[in-house]
Structures are given as structure tokens and as C-alpha cells.
Amino acid sequence: MSWSAFAAILLMNLVGAAAPGPDIVLVTRYATRSRRHAIAAATGIQVGVLFWCTLTVFGAAALLTAFPGVLSLIQVIGGCFLVFMGVLSIRSGLELRKQPPVDEEEAAARLGSVGKVFRTGLATNLSNPKIVLFLAAMVAPLLPPHPPVWVSVALVLGLSLSSYLLFVIL
């Protein structure tokens, strides 16, 4: 794999990560109330990204192509979970309108523990069909048929770390 192909994959990953979706919405929602909670959500999201990138780079995209029903199942389950998360967000927003927090400390306390927020970020990313489709359609075709292990590891780390930096900056 050439350095230009590697850079192209990383650039496409950043564009995909920056595109509006559940991950961006979740981090933005937490960032408006607590930096610590936003970083916890971003970290949870990135553990999910690491999982999906590892599966893609090490061959899961070929499995999803061979068995499209599995991809459909992931999309349906993920879509249902995202609808559930959306309903919870709407309820939380309506509750905040009724009783707005007095200060930043109270706003952060209402978000719950950072561990809970981390798990929410992880669940949001693992159920997000956008990342599965993106990786299978855009990244997998650019991979060489049998990349050396070091290239695969470097690609997984590059994809994960570049999007993590994007979310932390956000």
C-alpha cells in the first residue's frame, strides 16, 4: 500500500467522521454541558470506531459483501437503537426546558457518570449503520488484497486516532 493511498483513506475517514450523524450529535450534545462528559462520549465512540475499523481492515467487509443479510440485520438493529436514543434525547431536552440547570456543575451532574456517558458513546457507535456502510463501501475497496500485518495495524490506528482527534477538537 502506498503512502498516498494510506493518506487518502485517512482523509476519507475524517470526512466521514465529520459528516453529521449520531456520533456528532451525541458529542455536541454533551459538549454543550460538560467538556469531561463530551470527551467520555468521544472516547466511547472511538472504541466503537476501533472495533469497526479492525473488523474492516482484517476482512469483515468481505464477509458483509458475501452475506448481505448480516449487513441488513446490523442496519435494522442499529436503526432501532438510534431511534431509541433519539427518543431519550428528546425527553431529556424537554425535561431541561421545564427545569433548566442553575449552573455548569448542575448541568454536568444531570448527565450522569462519565462511565455511563462512555457506554452511551460506545453503544451509539456500535449501532450506527453509517460507519459500517462507510467502511465497507469506501475503505475496504482501497485496501490491498493481503496487506502486511504492520500496514493493517497502522491503518486501524490511523483511522481510529484521526477521528478521535476530530471528536476531541469538536
Summary of the structure (lengths in Angstrom):
residues: 170
radius of gyration: 17.3
end to end distance: 30.6
largest distance: 56.8
contacts: 515
relative contact order: 0.23
helix: 85%
strand: 0%
